[in-house]
Amino acid sequence: MSDPDDIRGWQRLSPGVTTSGRLEDRDIARLAGLGVAHVINLALDDHPDALADEGAKLAAHGIFYTHIPVPFDAPEEAHYQAFVKAFEGGAAPAHVHCIANWRVSAFFYRYHLERGMAEPEARALMERQWSPATHDHPSAPKWAALITKRT
């Protein structure tokens, strides 16, 4: 099965890692068809574009689910650390998503840097979705600060 490029913000980071924005009901079977074993959702359940009962729908297809609700206007270090723990401790292949793939791409930017990826390569992956350093969204500066933080 080929990558479903019609999912909002779809991006393949590696053979075992895909990311996207919001999921729809029809996407669950497609993720299962790709062999995804673990989905990490960084979006809030009450967002108008959130998929209702996502965890149960994924479980029905044998996909493990981790929900880490990250408020877009208030990302914190604890959210990033929970993402790292879930990603590194979860099954692969993994799919990580939010609503627009902005939270996810920012977290992966920092994750990639911390694991030795060259900054231009990490930035290019993130900027396929957005750049907190240059975007005019009111929360962009909070994201820029979070992803440049080093532990």
Backbone as CSV, one residue per row, in Angstrom:
resi,resn,N_x,N_y,N_z,CA_x,CA_y,CA_z,C_x,C_y,C_z
1,MET,0.853,-1.183,0.000,0.000,0.000,0.000,0.899,1.246,0.000
2,SER,0.570,2.206,-0.837,1.352,3.437,-0.901,0.868,4.441,0.146
3,ASP,1.721,5.417,0.430,1.378,6.440,1.406,0.128,7.207,0.963
4,PRO,-0.796,7.430,1.897,-2.021,8.171,1.586,-1.771,9.679,1.601
5,ASP,-1.390,10.227,0.474,-1.020,11.641,0.426,-2.199,12.602,0.542
6,ASP,-3.415,12.069,0.675,-4.576,12.938,0.851,-4.919,13.174,2.328
7,ILE,-4.162,12.595,3.240,-4.348,12.899,4.657,-3.656,14.239,4.923
8,ARG,-4.337,15.111,5.640,-3.815,16.457,5.897,-2.402,16.404,6.471
9,GLY,-1.479,17.098,5.816,-0.121,17.228,6.319,0.682,15.931,6.321
10,TRP,0.309,14.955,5.496,0.994,13.655,5.495,2.483,13.827,5.216
11,GLN,3.290,13.115,5.985,4.733,13.162,5.779,5.348,11.859,6.277
12,ARG,6.218,11.280,5.477,6.986,10.110,5.902,8.368,10.602,6.293
13,LEU,8.748,10.344,7.551,10.056,10.753,8.047,11.105,9.667,7.850
14,SER,10.659,8.419,7.855,11.558,7.281,7.684,10.691,6.071,7.335
15,PRO,11.302,4.937,7.033,10.477,3.760,6.732,9.524,3.384,7.866
16,GLY,9.882,3.698,9.114,9.049,3.318,10.246,8.333,4.444,10.943
17,VAL,8.357,5.652,10.369,7.718,6.795,11.029,6.998,7.655,10.003
18,THR,5.692,7.836,10.236,4.897,8.763,9.436,4.237,9.761,10.374
19,THR,3.888,10.915,9.816,3.219,11.951,10.589,2.107,12.559,9.742
20,SER,1.197,13.257,10.417,0.135,13.947,9.683,-0.598,14.906,10.604
21,GLY,-1.535,15.585,9.977,-2.515,16.352,10.714,-3.653,15.419,11.101
22,ARG,-4.836,15.975,11.199,-5.984,15.216,11.694,-6.233,13.947,10.900
23,LEU,-6.794,12.968,11.598,-7.218,11.727,10.963,-8.730,11.735,10.828
24,GLU,-9.199,11.040,9.828,-10.627,10.823,9.617,-10.897,9.329,9.742
25,ASP,-12.152,8.961,9.864,-12.519,7.555,10.019,-11.879,6.672,8.950
26,ARG,-11.896,7.105,7.705,-11.377,6.282,6.612,-9.867,6.058,6.706
27,ASP,-9.181,6.885,7.484,-7.728,6.778,7.589,-7.273,5.645,8.496
28,ILE,-8.118,5.206,9.396,-7.729,4.165,10.345,-7.355,2.876,9.617
29,ALA,-8.199,2.424,8.712,-7.902,1.198,7.960,-6.676,1.384,7.075
30,ARG,-6.487,2.581,6.564,-5.312,2.828,5.722,-4.026,2.762,6.542
31,LEU,-4.048,3.293,7.759,-2.874,3.175,8.623,-2.595,1.705,8.948
32,ALA,-3.656,0.966,9.242,-3.488,-0.467,9.502,-2.902,-1.165,8.277
33,GLY,-3.360,-0.787,7.090,-2.844,-1.371,5.858,-1.373,-1.081,5.625
34,LEU,-0.909,0.032,6.159,0.515,0.378,6.066,1.350,-0.342,7.122
35,GLY,0.676,-1.043,8.030,1.388,-1.762,9.078,1.655,-0.953,10.328
36,VAL,1.045,0.222,10.451,1.253,1.056,11.640,0.831,0.271,12.878
37,ALA,1.708,0.249,13.873,1.450,-0.482,15.108,1.109,0.437,16.278
38,HIS,1.477,1.718,16.161,1.292,2.656,17.273,0.976,4.036,16.711
39,VAL,-0.082,4.653,17.210,-0.437,6.016,16.859,-0.320,6.875,18.107
40,ILE,0.389,7.988,17.963,0.493,8.983,19.026,-0.239,10.226,18.538
41,ASN,-1.200,10.672,19.316,-2.020,11.832,18.982,-1.663,12.979,19.921
42,LEU,-1.215,14.100,19.363,-0.852,15.271,20.166,-1.957,16.333,20.208
43,ALA,-3.073,16.079,19.550,-4.169,17.057,19.492,-5.087,16.938,20.704
44,LEU,-5.871,17.965,20.916,-6.863,17.952,21.985,-8.137,17.260,21.497
45,ASP,-8.764,16.491,22.383,-10.004,15.788,22.028,-11.144,16.728,21.660
46,ASP,-11.136,17.934,22.233,-12.265,18.839,21.994,-12.069,19.751,20.782
47,HIS,-11.009,19.531,20.027,-10.824,20.317,18.803,-11.911,19.913,17.798
48,PRO,-12.498,20.880,17.072,-13.567,20.544,16.116,-13.156,19.522,15.051
49,ASP,-11.875,19.433,14.722,-11.417,18.479,13.718,-10.916,17.159,14.307
50,ALA,-10.998,16.996,15.627,-10.522,15.761,16.253,-11.438,14.597,15.885
51,LEU,-10.846,13.434,15.738,-11.596,12.218,15.431,-12.165,11.657,16.728
52,ALA,-13.485,11.580,16.803,-14.151,11.062,18.001,-13.806,9.590,18.201
53,ASP,-13.581,9.207,19.446,-13.292,7.818,19.818,-12.103,7.236,19.055
54,GLU,-11.107,8.072,18.806,-9.962,7.633,18.017,-9.289,6.395,18.602
55,GLY,-9.061,6.385,19.907,-8.384,5.251,20.528,-9.119,3.940,20.312
56,ALA,-10.427,3.953,20.473,-11.227,2.735,20.281,-11.214,2.292,18.822
57,LYS,-11.266,3.247,17.915,-11.248,2.916,16.490,-9.916,2.292,16.084
58,LEU,-8.827,2.815,16.621,-7.515,2.250,16.337,-7.378,0.864,16.955
59,ALA,-7.835,0.713,18.196,-7.758,-0.586,18.866,-8.510,-1.664,18.087
60,ALA,-9.624,-1.284,17.475,-10.404,-2.246,16.677,-9.609,-2.757,15.482
61,HIS,-8.579,-2.019,15.082,-7.703,-2.434,13.980,-6.351,-2.957,14.496
62,GLY,-6.258,-3.165,15.815,-5.041,-3.708,16.396,-3.903,-2.723,16.525
63,ILE,-4.220,-1.434,16.543,-3.197,-0.389,16.635,-3.205,0.201,18.042
64,PHE,-2.037,0.195,18.682,-1.889,0.780,20.015,-1.999,2.298,19.904
65,TYR,-2.597,2.930,20.919,-2.866,4.368,20.880,-2.343,5.062,22.128
66,THR,-1.647,6.172,21.931,-1.204,7.032,23.024,-1.698,8.444,22.731
67,HIS,-2.378,9.023,23.705,-2.873,10.394,23.551,-2.114,11.314,24.503
68,ILE,-1.466,12.307,23.939,-0.754,13.328,24.708,-1.328,14.678,24.275
69,PRO,-2.381,15.150,24.947,-3.002,16.408,24.528,-2.095,17.609,24.801
70,VAL,-1.678,18.262,23.718,-0.785,19.413,23.810,-1.560,20.661,23.382
71,PRO,-1.907,21.552,24.312,-2.596,22.779,23.921,-1.683,23.585,22.992
72,PHE,-2.199,23.964,21.829,-1.346,24.649,20.874,-0.831,25.968,21.407
73,ASP,-1.606,26.613,22.249,-1.189,27.912,22.778,-0.372,27.797,24.062
74,ALA,-0.112,26.567,24.519,0.630,26.399,25.770,1.440,25.096,25.786
75,PRO,2.322,24.908,24.810,3.143,23.692,24.835,4.166,23.775,25.972
76,GLU,4.397,22.649,26.613,5.318,22.626,27.744,6.366,21.533,27.567
77,GLU,7.434,21.664,28.312,8.499,20.666,28.309,7.940,19.279,28.643
78,ALA,7.007,19.210,29.582,6.422,17.916,29.967,5.731,17.244,28.780
79,HIS,5.102,18.025,27.922,4.465,17.455,26.723,5.515,16.833,25.814
80,TYR,6.607,17.568,25.606,7.661,17.050,24.740,8.263,15.775,25.328
81,GLN,8.526,15.778,26.624,9.116,14.599,27.262,8.166,13.401,27.204
82,ALA,6.866,13.630,27.334,5.883,12.542,27.203,5.893,11.987,25.783
83,PHE,6.018,12.871,24.811,6.121,12.435,23.412,7.343,11.540,23.215
84,VAL,8.494,11.974,23.702,9.729,11.184,23.547,9.550,9.809,24.186
85,LYS,9.016,9.770,25.387,8.818,8.502,26.092,7.875,7.586,25.311
86,ALA,6.775,8.128,24.821,5.814,7.312,24.070,6.401,6.838,22.747
87,PHE,7.097,7.719,22.072,7.669,7.370,20.776,8.760,6.314,20.918
88,GLU,9.660,6.529,21.851,10.771,5.586,22.021,10.333,4.278,22.675
89,GLY,9.275,4.320,23.465,8.822,3.121,24.164,7.720,2.364,23.460
90,GLY,7.228,2.913,22.370,6.109,2.300,21.683,6.529,1.392,20.546
91,ALA,5.555,0.696,20.021,5.787,-0.215,18.909,6.040,0.574,17.626
92,ALA,6.661,-0.096,16.688,6.913,0.494,15.368,6.336,-0.446,14.315
93,PRO,5.970,0.083,13.192,6.011,1.479,12.760,5.043,2.353,13.557
94,ALA,5.408,3.618,13.656,4.611,4.579,14.409,4.097,5.686,13.489
95,HIS,2.916,6.176,13.841,2.344,7.341,13.173,2.034,8.355,14.264
96,VAL,2.527,9.586,14.090,2.300,10.645,15.072,1.531,11.755,14.376
97,HIS,0.449,12.203,15.019,-0.361,13.238,14.377,-0.913,14.225,15.388
98,CYS,-1.394,15.341,14.851,-2.152,16.325,15.622,-3.274,16.799,14.702
99,ILE,-3.500,18.078,14.573,-4.546,18.581,13.687,-3.964,19.036,12.352
100,ALA,-2.859,19.776,12.390,-2.268,20.302,11.154,-0.830,19.820,10.920
101,ASN,-0.333,18.948,11.783,1.051,18.472,11.763,2.030,19.580,12.160
102,TRP,1.578,20.547,12.906,2.466,21.596,13.401,3.096,21.173,14.725
103,ARG,2.291,20.688,15.672,2.839,20.205,16.934,3.865,19.101,16.660
104,VAL,3.442,18.148,15.833,4.268,16.973,15.550,5.580,17.366,14.883
105,SER,5.504,18.198,13.860,6.725,18.560,13.135,7.684,19.335,14.035
106,ALA,7.160,20.167,14.929,8.016,20.903,15.861,8.686,19.952,16.853
107,PHE,7.923,19.010,17.401,8.510,18.038,18.325,9.580,17.205,17.628
108,PHE,9.309,16.760,16.402,10.302,15.955,15.701,11.540,16.777,15.346
109,TYR,11.374,18.059,15.088,12.545,18.909,14.850,13.492,18.824,16.039
110,ARG,12.971,19.059,17.227,13.809,18.994,18.430,14.341,17.577,18.652
111,TYR,13.483,16.605,18.477,13.886,15.208,18.668,15.054,14.854,17.745
112,HIS,14.929,15.219,16.491,15.993,14.923,15.532,17.307,15.616,15.913
113,LEU,17.228,16.869,16.324,18.438,17.578,16.740,19.104,16.895,17.933
114,GLU,18.296,16.492,18.900,18.836,15.866,20.108,19.469,14.509,19.821
115,ARG,19.113,13.920,18.697,19.672,12.621,18.339,20.709,12.717,17.226
116,GLY,21.171,13.951,16.974,22.316,14.134,16.103,22.051,14.454,14.650
117,MET,20.804,14.647,14.268,20.543,15.025,12.881,21.063,16.441,12.652
118,ALA,21.606,16.678,11.492,22.076,18.016,11.142,20.906,19.000,11.165
119,GLU,21.161,20.180,11.691,20.084,21.171,11.834,19.400,21.496,10.511
120,PRO,20.120,21.706,9.412,19.418,22.011,8.162,18.466,20.897,7.712
121,GLU,18.856,19.646,7.936,17.989,18.530,7.570,16.755,18.481,8.466
122,ALA,16.948,18.652,9.767,15.820,18.648,10.704,14.869,19.802,10.398
123,ARG,15.435,20.969,10.125,14.606,22.141,9.802,13.820,21.919,8.515
124,ALA,14.455,21.340,7.510,13.768,21.097,6.231,12.573,20.166,6.424
125,LEU,12.718,19.146,7.265,11.593,18.252,7.540,10.451,19.011,8.215
126,MET,10.792,19.837,9.209,9.763,20.600,9.911,9.095,21.607,8.980
127,GLU,9.893,22.259,8.160,9.348,23.329,7.326,8.494,22.829,6.166
128,ARG,8.413,21.539,5.976,7.407,21.016,5.041,6.004,21.317,5.568
129,GLN,5.917,21.515,6.898,4.627,21.785,7.537,4.509,23.253,7.950
130,TRP,5.531,23.755,8.650,5.531,25.143,9.107,6.866,25.446,9.769
131,SER,7.079,26.702,10.105,8.266,27.104,10.839,7.850,28.029,11.973
132,PRO,7.985,27.575,13.221,7.644,28.455,14.341,8.474,29.730,14.380
133,ALA,9.667,29.693,13.796,10.537,30.874,13.819,10.039,31.989,12.911
134,THR,9.274,31.648,11.886,8.851,32.662,10.927,7.342,32.791,10.775
135,HIS,6.576,31.877,11.336,5.121,31.917,11.155,4.503,33.032,11.983
136,ASP,3.412,33.602,11.492,2.772,34.711,12.198,1.696,34.265,13.196
137,HIS,1.534,32.963,13.420,0.566,32.499,14.413,0.972,33.027,15.788
138,PRO,0.023,33.504,16.590,0.365,34.071,17.903,1.116,33.115,18.831
139,SER,0.936,31.804,18.658,1.622,30.830,19.510,2.969,30.390,18.958
140,ALA,3.324,30.824,17.765,4.589,30.400,17.152,5.801,30.689,18.037
141,PRO,5.899,31.856,18.690,7.069,32.093,19.542,7.200,31.088,20.696
142,LYS,6.070,30.634,21.248,6.126,29.627,22.314,6.711,28.325,21.783
143,TRP,6.311,27.958,20.566,6.835,26.742,19.952,8.310,26.894,19.611
144,ALA,8.690,28.052,19.102,10.098,28.283,18.769,10.967,28.152,20.026
145,ALA,10.495,28.680,21.137,11.252,28.587,22.386,11.339,27.141,22.863
146,LEU,10.247,26.406,22.799,10.224,25.023,23.279,11.160,24.120,22.479
147,ILE,11.160,24.280,21.176,11.947,23.341,20.373,13.427,23.688,20.319
148,THR,13.802,24.852,20.810,15.230,25.174,20.870,15.793,24.904,22.268
149,LYS,14.922,24.525,23.189,15.345,24.210,24.565,16.128,22.906,24.573
150,ARG,17.166,22.853,25.327,17.961,21.632,25.458,17.917,21.162,26.903
151,THR,17.758,19.862,27.065,17.696,19.308,28.420,19.036,18.761,28.844
